[in-house]
Amino acid sequence: MSVRFLSQSEIAHLTGAKTPGRQCRCLASRGIRHFVDDDGWPIVHRDAANDDQIDVRGSGRGRSRLLSSLHI
């Protein structure tokens, strides 16, 4: 069975932020769909994180390049 959601450490790596509020702001600013759990931490579905149409760092690199470094 594969995990459908990114772990908190994967989200921290993806966003470059350690706190849930900053992670949520970063995800929202990049157009990455996410939900917030009862404790305030973002929940990101792997399909949303693998969407190549969204630029992760704003530098012209696709998200798939960044996620490949996470070994997803």
Buried (B, 14 or more C-beta within 10 A) or exposed (E): EEEEBBEBEBBBBBBEBEEBEBBBBBBEEBEBBBEBEEEEBBBBBBEBBBBEEBBBEEEEEBBEEBBEEBEB
